[in-house]
């Protein structure tokens, strides 16, 4: 015979089971991963990715979601560490069961992570990894929303040789997949323009003292310095160049495209005149006018890769809607054959997963810590 | 080879080496007295960089802009608060484990290091932080040179070298000529005996942590002002380099730490400047390995005699 107390607890357990089971009947949200450096020295780029995706998800959900379900973002912090990136990728695939992943950011993280997504048949679109290897391996579900370093390096080299008329170019990099890849692309173009660099060397990520290297640049009488790397090293590098009386311009790529460069250099006076390549600023495109307004109304300036990340989620949503499927292979197949209207205009991809059109242009920093396009 | 370039690399190495030396002092002092490495020391240095930025902001908020006043004030406050962190690390990670196995405090120090790093990451953000330049100006030799034919040292860099040597001299004086220093040396020689003869060794160990942290704070302030930016991860690489310097100089020896720092700084500068900066760290750590094999007691260390 059951005692009343025990009967009550049985009832309670039964009710609890019902309550837990409840969400199974409602439409579950579609999980999409956002992976990138949310900690570490590249965290400002991670914030750009997250802000863009977050706003895109909010806008999509406000418009009724995708396939009648809402979109739920899952954060994956790789700190730009390749090992951590692989662990994050496994977690997003196996544990979170994400349908697609926006990310990663550093090429050295994206490349190992993409193998895991490709094996699991999960769609991955990186908003910002520019190293050619990301798509050169022809993994079917891997795409990117940005250009490639072999395009970016060419624009950089052409600018250095044809616009700056530099004859003694030094090429530096930070020994990462991205930095060295970009420096190599730039160097290759330099050679095909009939020039050889006066110096080609790497520095160590995480260090602040590059004085010995700067003195060496002076000794080599470099009249332009190209740097493949991120802002946390570019800042101290350009500061020490100026402190040692070097006036040669510094030219870099999308890795320094963040206002945190000014902080890394310790003041706007040091970054004055620095050049960098990046895609044509998406904030000026008519397609994104409304979205940029929303960002600014929320007190956030959508710089760098923010709108790239927004557009990436739009592409994922478009593929989901068109195929009515959650399978990575089908989504990828659809993206290879169709163009998507995004906040950055119409985008379409080739067989490798690269954008059909990429549009690198040169920007220059001024003495107030702002940058604008060089015309 | 250009004489100006060689001269400039001497300056670069000396400045870099002075900062290594200041941090190495903390490693060497703790090792001397406890016979173990304080793995949280790099994090103490990192925290002093944040404190520097906080106090600089405080001073400019209060409307104090005179450079010497700001420098001295920030230095004093940073040293004070960093020393507090050093003292707490000893109280939390070392003192409760005084009687346990030799490896236990080592592990708890690594734990403290992780806690401090992530505490700063969460409370201050993972982004790079920066401070505006405080001291502008440069000494050049020859002063009227055109082009690139000169050797220079900025005011900030000269301040680093001068301060490093002054604080080293001060510390050496404390250890060699004061009652406190005598107690430190006694504790280093034989902790049990010193205790029996009335030296409060627990307090002395605290003092050593405080002194080490104070030197790291001096380095943190100078480095932050010189390079202008830092993040929560700067303590890691700097800690490893300073530890290398302490071993090179002979761990346990105060002048050795400074000497080791300067040798390491010069070696790095000359290798990066005249050979290849890609392999600068490989070169620095190769020196460390060679020393560990052929002269484990470093430049000025005394070979350890097995206690019976």
Interface residues (C-beta under 8 A of the other chain):
Chain A: X38 X39 X40 X41 X43 X44 X175 X201 X202 X203 X204 X206 X207 X208 X209 X211 X212 X213 X215 X216 X218 X219 X221 X231 X232 X235 X236 X239 X243 X244 X245 X246 X260 X262 X263 X264 X265 X266 X267 X270
Chain B: X2 X5 X8 X9 X12 X13 X15 X16 X121 X125 X126 X127 X128 X129 X130 X131 X132 X133 X138 X148 X150 X152 X154 X223 X227 X228 X229 X230 X231 X233 X234 X236 X237 X268 X269 X270 X272 X273 X274 X276 X277 X278 X280 X281
